[in-house]
Amino acid sequence: MADILALERYLPPHRYPQEEVIGWVREWLDEDPPARSRRLLPVYSAAGVRTRASVVPIEEVFHPADFETQNRRYREIAIAAGTDLTRRTLDAAEVAPDQVDFVVSVSCTGFAIPAVDAFVADALGMGPRLGRLPITESGCAGGVVGLARTADYLAAHPDRVVLLLALEFSSLTFQRWDRSATNVVSSAIFGDGGAAAVLVGPAHPRAGEGLARVGERESLFFPGTTHLMGFELRNQGLQIILDKDLAPFVRREIVPAVEGFLAPRGLTRRDIGRWILHPGGRKVIEVMSERLGLRPEDLAPTEAVLAEHGNMSSVTVLFVLDEILRRHRPASGTQGLLGAFGPGFAAELALLEFR
């Protein structure tokens, strides 16, 4: 098991209410009078998103530069934000940079080689003995994937310290030329953000401290579903893929996935005291609530994060966990279930025990 000593957020500097975003979207769509996607504008009001943040001003979001420039902005902002976020998280955990043994970094909204974690490690003086694992194509499931790989490493190296860093800047992937229904709908829910956590293994002197303990985890892969979600790499940049069959697929598979994970571990849904679920969107939250028989309070943190920040891809589930720790702190020993779906198509599940 891996203990989470600290969990911190990165909040981008530019924040916009959904009503202001709608105005920009309407102006964008009005440039192409035949655009049938204009009929989708009511989606913005029904998306469950009140405000969202962006790493760049909204005028830059809706007037993006070429792919090279956008990706350079991603790298520059990610390095600066990741360095500051990591420093704050290490301070909260009372861990020095040179005490970190392994870094897991997660992002799917830009590219950097070496990965952003190398620049962060260099800036903060980590190393020289430092393992690094960049995870770049897990999308919305990336937060749980990152925690799972962190726990795997600490199971093999139980006396060590790991940093998990997730950064997603969807605003830099907006494609102005793409007036498809998919791009209009995705623009209604996605936002920017970052999260970082410091974890230690069970043989570390700090084991038993902290906020929560990551327990067993499992990854599920669904053959024949690669079309459901992802990015298409175009000359202009990253074009979002969100298939219309996504919500029906989640409706069909979420109960078998959750019960298939819990049952071999002697658990049922009634044993889960906190649900830490990724809010893929308003419709996905409704599907999870209906199919898993969850109460409104079970999904309150998930809905709050969606409303205040939108869907931040891999970062979002870590915000939901932080929301629970800040405002809905459960009693010690409470079992939690982290869950997210992502490109592949895949499901990522992990148990959490709160301190």
N, C-alpha and C positions, 0 to 999 in steps of 0.2 A: 504493500500500500504506500501511497505518497501523500504527504501532508502539505496542504496549501498554507504557507505562512503569510502571504500577502497577495492582494489582488487590487489592481488600480486601473483607472480608465484614462484614455486620451479623448478629449472633447475638442473637435476642430473649432477654429475661431469664428466661422461664419454660420449663423443659424437663421433658418427661414421658416415661417409658418406655411402650412400647406396652401393657404389662400394665395400667398404671394407666388408660390411655385406654379399654381394653376394659371395665373396671369401670364407668366413666361411661356408656359406650354401652349396656351391659346395663341399667343403671338407667333410662336414657332410654327404651329400647325396652319395658321392663316396664311403663311407664305406659300402654301401649296393648296389652292382652293379645292382641287378634287380629293384631298386627303380624307378618306372615309374614316380614318382613325379619330377624327374630331368627335365622333359620337361617343368615344370612350372617356371624354372629360369627366363625366360623373363618377368614374372609378376613383378619381383623386379624393373626392369627398367621402367615399365609402371605404377607403383603404385602411382606415384605422390609424392613420398617421396624422398627427397634429403639427409637429415640427421636425425638422431635420437639420443636420449640420453638414457643412462642406469645407474642404480644405482650401478652396478658392472661392472668390466672390461669385454670385450666381450668374453675373453677366459672362464670366469666363466659362462657366459650366455650359451655357447655351451657345457660346461661340468658341468651341474648342479649336486648338491649333492642330497641327499635323501630329501623327503618331509619335514621331521622334521627340517633339517638344513636350507633348503630354506625358510621355514616359519619363523624360528627364525631370519634369515637375514631380511626378510620383516619387522618383528616387530621392530627390532633394528633400521633399517634405517628409517622406518616410524615415530618412536618416535622422533629421532633426527631431521629429516627433518621437521616433522610437528611442532615441538617446535620452531625451527628457523623461519619457514614460518609464524606461528601464531604470534610470537613476532614482526616480520617485518610488518605484516598486521595491528596489533593493533597500532603499532607506526605510521604507515601511516594514520590511522583513528583517531589518537590522543585519543585513548580509553585505559584505564588501564585494565589489566587482571581481576581485581576484579570487574570491571563494566560490565563484560559479564554475561548475565542471562541464556543463552541457547547456546548449541553447537550442530550443525548438522555436522556429519562426514560421508564421503562417500568413500567407497573403495570396490573393488570386487576381488582384486588380492592377497589377503592374509588374515589370520585370527589372531585375538588377542582378548582374553577375560580376563580382561576388554578390551574394544575397545581402539584404539590408542588415542582417544580424552581424555580418563581418564588420561593417562600418560602425555599428553600435559598440561592438566589443572593442574595436580599435580606439574609439573615442573615450571609452570608460576604463581602459586599461585591463581588460580581461585577459586571461591566458597566463603563460604560454600554453599550458595544457588545457585545451578547450575543445570539446566536441561540438559540432554544429549540425543541425538537421533542418534545412529549409523545406517547407511543405507548401507547394505552389498551386496545386490544381484540385483542391478538395472543396472549394466553394463554401457554401453555407454550412457544410458539415465540418469545416476545418477547425473550429474551436474545440469540438469534442475529439477530433482526430489528434490535435495537438496535445490535449490533456492525456489521451490514451498513450501516445508515444512517449510522453514524459514519464507516465507511470511505468511503462515497459522498461525504460532505461533505468529507473530507480529500483525496479525489481531486480535487475541484473547488477546494479551498483548501489546497494542500499545505504551507503554512508555518504552519498554525494548530494550536490545541490544543482537544481535545474531552473533555468529561466524559460518561461513560455511567453512569446511576444507575438501578438496578432495585430495587423494593421490592414485596413481596407478603405480605399478611396474610390468608391464607385462613381463619384462626380467626375473623375478624370477619364471615365470610359464612355461617357455619353456621346452618341453618334448623331449629329444634327441631320445628316442626310437620310437617316433611317426613320421614316414615319410609319413604320409597321405597327400593328396593334401590340405586338410583343414589346417593342421599345417604349411605346406610350405607357403601357401598364407597368413595366419595370421602373420607369421614371417616377411612377406614383409612390413607390415604396422604398427604394434603396437610398441609403445615406452613408456618411463617412464616420469612421471612428477607429479607436484602437483600445486594446486591453493587454495587460501583462500580469503574470503571476510568478511567484517564486515558490518552488516546491522542494521538499527534502525527502529522502528515503527513510525507511523504518529503522535503520541502524545509525542514522545521523543523531548527534547530540540534541538537536532541536525537535526530533520526532515526538509526536504527541502534542506539540504546541499548534497554534494557528487556528485557522477558520474551519477547515473541513478536510476530510481524507478521501482521496480517490480510490475506489475499490475496483471490482472486476469490471471489465469492459469487453465490448464485442463489436465487430464490424460485419455488416451484411451487404452483399452485392447481389443486385437483381439483373440477371442476364436479359439482353434484348431491350434495355431501357436507356441506352446512351443518348437517345434523342431528347430526353425529357428536360435537361437543364445543362447549361454550360455557356461558353463563349465561343464564337467563331472569330478566328483571327483574320481580319481584313487589312487591306493596305492602310485604311484610315484608323485602324485600332481594333478594339475588342467589341464585338457585336453580341449582345445578350441573346441567349436561347432560353425561352420559357415555354414549354409545350402546353397546349390546352389540356392534355391528358394528365398533367402533373397532379392537380388536386384530386381527381378520381383515383389515381394510383395511390396517393397517400391514404385516401379513404379506405381503399381495399387492403392495404398492407400494414397499416400502423398497428392494429391490434395483434395480428400474428407476430409482428416483429417484437413488440413490447412483451407479450406473454411468452414468446419463445425465448426471450432473454431472461425473464424473471423465473420461470418455472424450474429450469435446471438448478437454480440457486435457492430453491425452496421458498420463493417469494411469490406474492400475487400483487395485483394493483393496490389492494387495500393496505399493503405494507409500506407503500410509498407515501411519505409525509410531505415531501416537496417535489414538485415537478419543474425541472429546469429545462424548458423546451424552446427550441429555436422558433421564432415567429416568422415563418416564410412569407406571411401576408395574412390579411384578415380572413380570407377564405380557408387557409390552412389551419389557423387557430380554431375556427368553427368546426372544421373536420376533426381535429384532435379532441376538442371538447365533447363532441357528439359521440365519436367512436370509442373513446377511452372512458366515457362517463365521468368527466371531471366537473368539479364544482367551479363556480365563478372565481372563488378565492384561489383555486389551484392554478389558474391561468392569469391571475391579476398581475404578477410580475412580468410575464411574457407580454401581455397587452400593454402594460405601462412602458416597457422598453420600445415596443413598436410605435406607440403613440409619440414618445418623446424623441426617438432617434431614428425611426425607420428600420429597415432591414440592412444591417451592416455586414452581411455575409458572415464570414467565420467569426467575427468579433461579437456578434449579437448574443449568442448563448452565454458568453462570458459576462456580458452586461446583465443578462437575466440572473445569473448566479450572484453577481454583485448587488443587484437590486434586492434579492432575497436576503443577502447578508446585511444590507444596510437598513432595510425597512420591514422585513418579514422574518427576522432571525428565528429559526426554529430551536426547539429544545435540544440539548446535547444528546447525541445518539440517534437523532432523527435520520431516517433513510431518505435520500434523494435520488432521482433518476434524471440524468442528463440525456437529452436526445436531440438529434438533428438529422435531416436528410440532405444529401448533396449530390453533385454530378457523379455519374457512374452507371446507373443510378444507385445510390448507396444509403444505408442507414448506419448511424454511429450511436452507440448506447454505452453508458457508463454509470455505475453506482457511486453514490457519494454519501459519506456519513458526516453529519455536521457535529462540530465540537461544542 
